[in-house]
Amino acid sequence: MVRKLTPAERLATADKDLLLEEFADQSSWDQFLVEQAVFHFGQRHDEWSCNDLRDVLPELGHGFLGAAINALRSGGIIAHTNQTVPSTQANTHAHRIAVWRLTDKGRTIAAQRAACGQQGRAA
């Protein structure tokens, strides 16, 4: 049986121009796309919450947001800042949600991906 890649491994090896066939090979490609979106958002913002992400994700991605956050957290890519903010989602009645940031591991993966992207453009 083939071992499933961790979120860190998927992010470290993901090519920015994935083919549709590669997405089809993913057992949960919707979650994979949302993980990529969260990681990308985290590279551009010091701290964020799901409120921020819901504003930029298509409606389909909202259902995968919690799973993507948990996968990235358990993979050591993002970490809780020990801060919370009220949810802006109407059905949550403003309950508190976590504020997140990239970890050192997440920033290292981002730097490696950026370096690979620059090498590809130079070639």
DOLUMGU-958192 format. One record per residue: chain; x, y, z of N, C-alpha, C, CB in turn. Coordinates in nm, 2 decimals. Glycine has a CB too. Layout:
# DOLUMGU-958192
+-------+--------+--------+--------+--------+--------+--------+--------+--------+--------+--------+--------+--------+
! chain !     nu !     nv !     nw !    cau !    cav !    caw !     cu !     cv !     cw !    cbu !    cbv !    cbw !
+-------+--------+--------+--------+--------+--------+--------+--------+--------+--------+--------+--------+--------+
!     A !      X !      Y !      Z !      X !      Y !      Z !      X !      Y !      Z !      X !      Y !      Z !
...
+-------+--------+--------+--------+--------+--------+--------+--------+--------+--------+--------+--------+--------+
END
This chain:
# DOLUMGU-958192
+-------+--------+--------+--------+--------+--------+--------+--------+--------+--------+--------+--------+--------+
! chain !     nu !     nv !     nw !    cau !    cav !    caw !     cu !     cv !     cw !    cbu !    cbv !    cbw !
+-------+--------+--------+--------+--------+--------+--------+--------+--------+--------+--------+--------+--------+
!     A !   0.08 !  -0.12 !   0.00 !   0.00 !   0.00 !   0.00 !   0.09 !   0.12 !   0.00 !  -0.10 !   0.00 !   0.12 !
!     A !   0.05 !   0.22 !  -0.08 !   0.13 !   0.34 !  -0.09 !   0.10 !   0.43 !   0.03 !   0.10 !   0.42 !  -0.22 !
!     A !   0.21 !   0.49 !   0.09 !   0.19 !   0.57 !   0.20 !   0.14 !   0.71 !   0.16 !   0.33 !   0.59 !   0.28 !
!     A !   0.04 !   0.77 !   0.23 !  -0.01 !   0.90 !   0.21 !   0.09 !   1.00 !   0.25 !  -0.14 !   0.92 !   0.28 !
!     A !   0.11 !   1.10 !   0.17 !   0.20 !   1.21 !   0.20 !   0.14 !   1.30 !   0.31 !   0.24 !   1.29 !   0.07 !
!     A !   0.23 !   1.35 !   0.39 !   0.19 !   1.45 !   0.49 !   0.16 !   1.58 !   0.43 !   0.29 !   1.46 !   0.61 !
!     A !   0.09 !   1.67 !   0.49 !   0.07 !   1.81 !   0.43 !   0.21 !   1.87 !   0.40 !  -0.01 !   1.90 !   0.52 !
!     A !   0.30 !   1.86 !   0.49 !   0.44 !   1.92 !   0.46 !   0.50 !   1.86 !   0.34 !   0.53 !   1.90 !   0.59 !
!     A !   0.49 !   1.73 !   0.32 !   0.55 !   1.66 !   0.20 !   0.48 !   1.71 !   0.08 !   0.54 !   1.51 !   0.22 !
!     A !   0.34 !   1.72 !   0.09 !   0.27 !   1.76 !  -0.03 !   0.31 !   1.91 !  -0.07 !   0.12 !   1.76 !  -0.01 !
!     A !   0.32 !   1.99 !   0.03 !   0.36 !   2.13 !   0.00 !   0.50 !   2.14 !  -0.05 !   0.34 !   2.22 !   0.13 !
!     A !   0.59 !   2.06 !   0.00 !   0.73 !   2.07 !  -0.04 !   0.75 !   2.02 !  -0.18 !   0.81 !   1.99 !   0.06 !
!     A !   0.66 !   1.93 !  -0.22 !   0.68 !   1.87 !  -0.35 !   0.59 !   1.92 !  -0.46 !   0.68 !   1.72 !  -0.34 !
!     A !   0.49 !   1.99 !  -0.42 !   0.38 !   2.04 !  -0.51 !   0.44 !   2.13 !  -0.61 !   0.27 !   2.10 !  -0.44 !
!     A !   0.41 !   2.10 !  -0.74 !   0.44 !   2.19 !  -0.85 !   0.33 !   2.29 !  -0.86 !   0.47 !   2.11 !  -0.98 !
!     A !   0.36 !   2.41 !  -0.89 !   0.26 !   2.52 !  -0.90 !   0.17 !   2.49 !  -1.02 !   0.32 !   2.65 !  -0.92 !
!     A !   0.21 !   2.42 !  -1.12 !   0.13 !   2.39 !  -1.24 !   0.09 !   2.24 !  -1.24 !   0.20 !   2.43 !  -1.37 !
!     A !   0.01 !   2.20 !  -1.14 !  -0.03 !   2.06 !  -1.13 !  -0.13 !   2.03 !  -1.25 !  -0.09 !   2.03 !  -1.00 !
!     A !  -0.12 !   1.92 !  -1.30 !  -0.21 !   1.88 !  -1.41 !  -0.34 !   1.82 !  -1.35 !  -0.14 !   1.77 !  -1.50 !
!     A !  -0.44 !   1.83 !  -1.42 !  -0.57 !   1.78 !  -1.38 !  -0.56 !   1.63 !  -1.34 !  -0.68 !   1.80 !  -1.48 !
!     A !  -0.48 !   1.55 !  -1.41 !  -0.47 !   1.41 !  -1.38 !  -0.41 !   1.39 !  -1.24 !  -0.38 !   1.34 !  -1.49 !
!     A !  -0.32 !   1.48 !  -1.20 !  -0.25 !   1.47 !  -1.07 !  -0.36 !   1.50 !  -0.96 !  -0.13 !   1.56 !  -1.06 !
!     A !  -0.45 !   1.60 !  -0.99 !  -0.55 !   1.63 !  -0.89 !  -0.64 !   1.51 !  -0.88 !  -0.63 !   1.75 !  -0.94 !
!     A !  -0.67 !   1.44 !  -0.99 !  -0.76 !   1.33 !  -0.98 !  -0.70 !   1.21 !  -0.90 !  -0.79 !   1.28 !  -1.13 !
!     A !  -0.57 !   1.20 !  -0.90 !  -0.50 !   1.10 !  -0.83 !  -0.51 !   1.13 !  -0.68 !  -0.36 !   1.09 !  -0.87 !
!     A !  -0.53 !   1.25 !  -0.64 !  -0.54 !   1.28 !  -0.49 !  -0.67 !   1.22 !  -0.44 !  -0.54 !   1.44 !  -0.47 !
!     A !  -0.67 !   1.16 !  -0.32 !  -0.79 !   1.10 !  -0.27 !  -0.89 !   1.21 !  -0.22 !  -0.75 !   1.01 !  -0.15 !
!     A !  -0.84 !   1.32 !  -0.19 !  -0.92 !   1.43 !  -0.15 !  -0.87 !   1.56 !  -0.20 !  -0.94 !   1.44 !   0.01 !
!     A !  -0.87 !   1.58 !  -0.33 !  -0.81 !   1.69 !  -0.40 !  -0.87 !   1.83 !  -0.36 !  -0.82 !   1.68 !  -0.55 !
!     A !  -1.00 !   1.83 !  -0.32 !  -1.06 !   1.95 !  -0.27 !  -0.99 !   2.00 !  -0.15 !  -1.21 !   1.93 !  -0.24 !
!     A !  -0.96 !   1.91 !  -0.05 !  -0.89 !   1.95 !   0.07 !  -0.75 !   1.99 !   0.03 !  -0.89 !   1.84 !   0.17 !
!     A !  -0.68 !   1.92 !  -0.06 !  -0.55 !   1.96 !  -0.10 !  -0.55 !   2.10 !  -0.16 !  -0.50 !   1.86 !  -0.21 !
!     A !  -0.65 !   2.14 !  -0.24 !  -0.65 !   2.27 !  -0.30 !  -0.67 !   2.38 !  -0.18 !  -0.76 !   2.28 !  -0.40 !
!     A !  -0.75 !   2.34 !  -0.09 !  -0.77 !   2.44 !   0.02 !  -0.65 !   2.45 !   0.11 !  -0.90 !   2.39 !   0.11 !
!     A !  -0.58 !   2.34 !   0.13 !  -0.45 !   2.34 !   0.20 !  -0.35 !   2.43 !   0.13 !  -0.39 !   2.20 !   0.22 !
!     A !  -0.35 !   2.42 !   0.00 !  -0.26 !   2.51 !  -0.08 !  -0.30 !   2.65 !  -0.07 !  -0.26 !   2.47 !  -0.23 !
!     A !  -0.43 !   2.68 !  -0.07 !  -0.48 !   2.82 !  -0.06 !  -0.44 !   2.87 !   0.08 !  -0.63 !   2.82 !  -0.08 !
!     A !  -0.46 !   2.79 !   0.19 !  -0.43 !   2.84 !   0.32 !  -0.28 !   2.87 !   0.33 !  -0.47 !   2.73 !   0.43 !
!     A !  -0.20 !   2.78 !   0.28 !  -0.05 !   2.79 !   0.28 !  -0.01 !   2.92 !   0.21 !   0.02 !   2.67 !   0.22 !
!     A !  -0.07 !   2.94 !   0.09 !  -0.04 !   3.06 !   0.01 !  -0.08 !   3.19 !   0.08 !  -0.11 !   3.05 !  -0.13 !
!     A !  -0.20 !   3.18 !   0.14 !  -0.24 !   3.30 !   0.22 !  -0.15 !   3.33 !   0.34 !  -0.39 !   3.27 !   0.27 !
!     A !  -0.10 !   3.22 !   0.40 !  -0.01 !   3.24 !   0.52 !   0.12 !   3.30 !   0.48 !   0.01 !   3.10 !   0.58 !
!     A !   0.17 !   3.28 !   0.35 !   0.29 !   3.33 !   0.31 !   0.28 !   3.49 !   0.29 !   0.33 !   3.27 !   0.18 !
!     A !   0.16 !   3.53 !   0.28 !   0.14 !   3.68 !   0.25 !   0.08 !   3.75 !   0.37 !   0.05 !   3.69 !   0.13 !
!     A !   0.05 !   3.68 !   0.48 !   0.00 !   3.75 !   0.59 !   0.07 !   3.69 !   0.72 !  -0.16 !   3.73 !   0.60 !
!     A !   0.10 !   3.78 !   0.81 !   0.17 !   3.74 !   0.93 !   0.08 !   3.65 !   1.02 !   0.22 !   3.86 !   1.01 !
!     A !  -0.05 !   3.69 !   1.03 !  -0.15 !   3.62 !   1.11 !  -0.28 !   3.63 !   1.04 !  -0.16 !   3.68 !   1.25 !
!     A !  -0.36 !   3.52 !   1.05 !  -0.49 !   3.52 !   0.99 !  -0.59 !   3.43 !   1.06 !  -0.48 !   3.48 !   0.84 !
!     A !  -0.71 !   3.44 !   1.04 !  -0.82 !   3.35 !   1.09 !  -0.90 !   3.29 !   0.97 !  -0.91 !   3.42 !   1.20 !
!     A !  -0.99 !   3.20 !   1.00 !  -1.08 !   3.15 !   0.90 !  -1.17 !   3.26 !   0.84 !  -1.16 !   3.03 !   0.96 !
!     A !  -1.19 !   3.36 !   0.92 !  -1.27 !   3.48 !   0.87 !  -1.20 !   3.53 !   0.74 !  -1.28 !   3.59 !   0.98 !
!     A !  -1.07 !   3.55 !   0.75 !  -1.00 !   3.60 !   0.64 !  -1.00 !   3.51 !   0.52 !  -0.85 !   3.63 !   0.68 !
!     A !  -0.99 !   3.38 !   0.54 !  -0.98 !   3.28 !   0.44 !  -1.12 !   3.26 !   0.37 !  -0.93 !   3.15 !   0.49 !
!     A !  -1.22 !   3.27 !   0.45 !  -1.36 !   3.25 !   0.39 !  -1.38 !   3.36 !   0.29 !  -1.47 !   3.25 !   0.50 !
!     A !  -1.33 !   3.48 !   0.31 !  -1.35 !   3.59 !   0.21 !  -1.28 !   3.57 !   0.08 !  -1.29 !   3.72 !   0.28 !
!     A !  -1.17 !   3.48 !   0.07 !  -1.10 !   3.46 !  -0.05 !  -1.12 !   3.33 !  -0.11 !  -0.95 !   3.48 !  -0.03 !
!     A !  -1.18 !   3.23 !  -0.04 !  -1.21 !   3.10 !  -0.10 !  -1.34 !   3.10 !  -0.16 !  -1.20 !   2.99 !   0.02 !
!     A !  -1.36 !   3.02 !  -0.27 !  -1.49 !   3.00 !  -0.33 !  -1.58 !   2.92 !  -0.23 !  -1.48 !   2.92 !  -0.47 !
!     A !  -1.70 !   2.93 !  -0.25 !  -1.80 !   2.86 !  -0.15 !  -1.77 !   2.72 !  -0.13 !  -1.94 !   2.88 !  -0.20 !
!     A !  -1.73 !   2.64 !  -0.24 !  -1.69 !   2.50 !  -0.23 !  -1.58 !   2.48 !  -0.12 !  -1.65 !   2.45 !  -0.36 !
!     A !  -1.49 !   2.57 !  -0.11 !  -1.37 !   2.55 !  -0.02 !  -1.41 !   2.56 !   0.12 !  -1.27 !   2.65 !  -0.06 !
!     A !  -1.52 !   2.63 !   0.16 !  -1.55 !   2.65 !   0.30 !  -1.56 !   2.52 !   0.37 !  -1.68 !   2.73 !   0.31 !
!     A !  -1.62 !   2.42 !   0.31 !  -1.64 !   2.29 !   0.38 !  -1.51 !   2.22 !   0.41 !  -1.73 !   2.20 !   0.30 !
!     A !  -1.40 !   2.25 !   0.34 !  -1.27 !   2.19 !   0.37 !  -1.18 !   2.27 !   0.45 !  -1.21 !   2.16 !   0.23 !
!     A !  -1.22 !   2.39 !   0.49 !  -1.13 !   2.48 !   0.56 !  -1.08 !   2.42 !   0.69 !  -1.20 !   2.61 !   0.58 !
!     A !  -1.17 !   2.37 !   0.77 !  -1.14 !   2.31 !   0.90 !  -1.04 !   2.20 !   0.89 !  -1.26 !   2.27 !   0.98 !
!     A !  -1.07 !   2.11 !   0.79 !  -0.98 !   1.99 !   0.77 !  -0.84 !   2.04 !   0.72 !  -1.05 !   1.89 !   0.67 !
!     A !  -0.84 !   2.13 !   0.64 !  -0.71 !   2.18 !   0.59 !  -0.63 !   2.25 !   0.70 !  -0.73 !   2.29 !   0.47 !
!     A !  -0.70 !   2.33 !   0.78 !  -0.63 !   2.39 !   0.89 !  -0.57 !   2.29 !   0.99 !  -0.73 !   2.49 !   0.97 !
!     A !  -0.65 !   2.19 !   1.02 !  -0.61 !   2.08 !   1.11 !  -0.49 !   2.00 !   1.05 !  -0.72 !   1.98 !   1.14 !
!     A !  -0.50 !   1.97 !   0.92 !  -0.39 !   1.90 !   0.86 !  -0.26 !   1.98 !   0.86 !  -0.42 !   1.86 !   0.71 !
!     A !  -0.27 !   2.11 !   0.83 !  -0.15 !   2.19 !   0.83 !  -0.09 !   2.21 !   0.97 !  -0.18 !   2.33 !   0.77 !
!     A !  -0.18 !   2.22 !   1.07 !  -0.14 !   2.24 !   1.21 !  -0.07 !   2.11 !   1.25 !  -0.26 !   2.27 !   1.30 !
!     A !  -0.13 !   1.99 !   1.23 !  -0.07 !   1.87 !   1.27 !   0.06 !   1.84 !   1.20 !  -0.17 !   1.75 !   1.25 !
!     A !   0.07 !   1.89 !   1.08 !   0.19 !   1.87 !   1.00 !   0.30 !   1.97 !   1.04 !   0.17 !   1.89 !   0.85 !
!     A !   0.27 !   2.06 !   1.13 !   0.37 !   2.16 !   1.18 !   0.39 !   2.27 !   1.08 !   0.50 !   2.09 !   1.20 !
!     A !   0.30 !   2.30 !   0.99 !   0.32 !   2.40 !   0.89 !   0.26 !   2.54 !   0.95 !   0.24 !   2.37 !   0.76 !
!     A !   0.15 !   2.53 !   1.02 !   0.10 !   2.65 !   1.09 !   0.08 !   2.62 !   1.23 !  -0.04 !   2.69 !   1.02 !
!     A !   0.07 !   2.73 !   1.31 !   0.06 !   2.72 !   1.46 !  -0.04 !   2.82 !   1.50 !   0.19 !   2.73 !   1.53 !
!     A !  -0.11 !   2.79 !   1.61 !  -0.20 !   2.88 !   1.68 !  -0.12 !   2.99 !   1.74 !  -0.29 !   2.81 !   1.78 !
!     A !  -0.17 !   3.11 !   1.74 !  -0.10 !   3.23 !   1.80 !  -0.14 !   3.25 !   1.94 !  -0.12 !   3.35 !   1.72 !
!     A !  -0.23 !   3.17 !   1.99 !  -0.29 !   3.18 !   2.13 !  -0.38 !   3.30 !   2.13 !  -0.18 !   3.19 !   2.23 !
!     A !  -0.42 !   3.35 !   2.02 !  -0.52 !   3.46 !   2.01 !  -0.65 !   3.40 !   1.94 !  -0.46 !   3.58 !   1.93 !
!     A !  -0.76 !   3.47 !   1.97 !  -0.88 !   3.43 !   1.90 !  -0.95 !   3.56 !   1.86 !  -0.97 !   3.34 !   1.99 !
!     A !  -1.04 !   3.55 !   1.77 !  -1.13 !   3.66 !   1.72 !  -1.27 !   3.60 !   1.71 !  -1.08 !   3.72 !   1.58 !
!     A !  -1.37 !   3.69 !   1.71 !  -1.51 !   3.64 !   1.69 !  -1.53 !   3.60 !   1.55 !  -1.61 !   3.75 !   1.73 !
!     A !  -1.60 !   3.49 !   1.53 !  -1.63 !   3.44 !   1.39 !  -1.73 !   3.54 !   1.33 !  -1.69 !   3.30 !   1.39 !
!     A !  -1.71 !   3.56 !   1.20 !  -1.80 !   3.65 !   1.12 !  -1.91 !   3.57 !   1.05 !  -1.72 !   3.74 !   1.02 !
!     A !  -1.90 !   3.44 !   1.06 !  -2.00 !   3.35 !   0.99 !  -2.13 !   3.36 !   1.07 !  -1.94 !   3.20 !   0.98 !
!     A !  -2.24 !   3.39 !   1.01 !  -2.36 !   3.41 !   1.08 !  -2.41 !   3.30 !   1.16 !  -2.47 !   3.44 !   0.97 !
!     A !  -2.40 !   3.18 !   1.12 !  -2.45 !   3.06 !   1.19 !  -2.37 !   3.02 !   1.31 !  -2.46 !   2.94 !   1.10 !
!     A !  -2.25 !   3.09 !   1.34 !  -2.17 !   3.06 !   1.45 !  -2.20 !   3.15 !   1.57 !  -2.02 !   3.07 !   1.41 !
!     A !  -2.28 !   3.25 !   1.55 !  -2.32 !   3.34 !   1.66 !  -2.19 !   3.40 !   1.72 !  -2.40 !   3.27 !   1.76 !
!     A !  -2.09 !   3.44 !   1.64 !  -1.97 !   3.51 !   1.69 !  -1.89 !   3.43 !   1.79 !  -2.01 !   3.64 !   1.75 !
!     A !  -1.89 !   3.30 !   1.78 !  -1.80 !   3.22 !   1.88 !  -1.66 !   3.25 !   1.84 !  -1.83 !   3.07 !   1.87 !
!     A !  -1.57 !   3.23 !   1.93 !  -1.43 !   3.26 !   1.91 !  -1.36 !   3.16 !   1.82 !  -1.35 !   3.27 !   2.04 !
!     A !  -1.28 !   3.21 !   1.73 !  -1.20 !   3.12 !   1.64 !  -1.05 !   3.15 !   1.65 !  -1.25 !   3.13 !   1.49 !
!     A !  -0.97 !   3.06 !   1.61 !  -0.82 !   3.07 !   1.63 !  -0.76 !   3.17 !   1.53 !  -0.76 !   2.94 !   1.62 !
!     A !  -0.65 !   3.23 !   1.57 !  -0.57 !   3.31 !   1.48 !  -0.44 !   3.23 !   1.46 !  -0.53 !   3.46 !   1.54 !
!     A !  -0.40 !   3.22 !   1.33 !  -0.29 !   3.13 !   1.29 !  -0.17 !   3.20 !   1.23 !  -0.34 !   3.03 !   1.19 !
!     A !  -0.06 !   3.14 !   1.23 !   0.06 !   3.19 !   1.16 !   0.14 !   3.07 !   1.10 !   0.15 !   3.28 !   1.26 !
!     A !   0.23 !   3.10 !   1.01 !   0.32 !   3.00 !   0.96 !   0.42 !   2.97 !   1.06 !   0.39 !   3.04 !   0.82 !
!     A !   0.47 !   2.85 !   1.07 !   0.58 !   2.81 !   1.16 !   0.71 !   2.83 !   1.09 !   0.56 !   2.66 !   1.21 !
!     A !   0.82 !   2.81 !   1.16 !   0.95 !   2.81 !   1.09 !   0.95 !   2.70 !   0.98 !   1.06 !   2.78 !   1.19 !
!     A !   0.89 !   2.58 !   1.01 !   0.89 !   2.48 !   0.91 !   0.81 !   2.52 !   0.78 !   0.82 !   2.35 !   0.97 !
!     A !   0.70 !   2.59 !   0.80 !   0.62 !   2.64 !   0.69 !   0.69 !   2.75 !   0.61 !   0.49 !   2.70 !   0.75 !
!     A !   0.77 !   2.84 !   0.68 !   0.84 !   2.94 !   0.61 !   0.96 !   2.87 !   0.53 !   0.90 !   3.04 !   0.71 !
!     A !   1.02 !   2.77 !   0.59 !   1.13 !   2.70 !   0.51 !   1.07 !   2.64 !   0.39 !   1.19 !   2.59 !   0.61 !
!     A !   0.96 !   2.57 !   0.39 !   0.89 !   2.51 !   0.28 !   0.86 !   2.62 !   0.17 !   0.77 !   2.43 !   0.31 !
!     A !   0.81 !   2.73 !   0.22 !   0.78 !   2.84 !   0.13 !   0.90 !   2.89 !   0.06 !   0.71 !   2.96 !   0.21 !
!     A !   1.01 !   2.91 !   0.13 !   1.14 !   2.95 !   0.08 !   1.19 !   2.85 !  -0.03 !   1.25 !   2.98 !   0.19 !
!     A !   1.18 !   2.72 !   0.00 !   1.23 !   2.62 !  -0.09 !   1.14 !   2.62 !  -0.22 !   1.22 !   2.48 !  -0.03 !
!     A !   1.01 !   2.64 !  -0.21 !   0.93 !   2.65 !  -0.32 !   0.96 !   2.77 !  -0.41 !   0.78 !   2.65 !  -0.28 !
!     A !   0.98 !   2.88 !  -0.34 !   1.02 !   3.01 !  -0.41 !   1.15 !   2.99 !  -0.49 !   1.03 !   3.13 !  -0.31 !
!     A !   1.25 !   2.92 !  -0.42 !   1.38 !   2.90 !  -0.49 !   1.36 !   2.81 !  -0.61 !   1.48 !   2.84 !  -0.39 !
!     A !   1.28 !   2.71 !  -0.60 !   1.25 !   2.62 !  -0.71 !   1.18 !   2.69 !  -0.83 !   1.17 !   2.49 !  -0.67 !
!     A !   1.09 !   2.78 !  -0.79 !   1.02 !   2.86 !  -0.89 !   1.11 !   2.95 !  -0.97 !   0.91 !   2.93 !  -0.83 !
!     A !   1.20 !   3.02 !  -0.90 !   1.30 !   3.11 !  -0.96 !   1.39 !   3.03 !  -1.05 !   1.38 !   3.18 !  -0.85 !
!     A !   1.43 !   2.91 !  -1.01 !   1.52 !   2.83 !  -1.09 !   1.45 !   2.79 !  -1.22 !   1.57 !   2.71 !  -1.02 !
!     A !   1.33 !   2.76 !  -1.21 !   1.25 !   2.72 !  -1.33 !   1.23 !   2.83 !  -1.43 !   1.11 !   2.67 !  -1.29 !
!     A !   1.21 !   2.96 !  -1.38 !   1.19 !   3.07 !  -1.46 !   1.32 !   3.11 !  -1.53 !   1.14 !   3.19 !  -1.39 !
!     A !   1.44 !   3.08 !  -1.46 !   1.57 !   3.12 !  -1.52 !   1.61 !   3.02 !  -1.63 !   1.68 !   3.12 !  -1.41 !
!     A !   1.56 !   2.90 !  -1.62 !   1.59 !   2.80 !  -1.73 !   1.52 !   2.82 !  -1.85 !   1.56 !   2.67 !  -1.68 !
+-------+--------+--------+--------+--------+--------+--------+--------+--------+--------+--------+--------+--------+
END
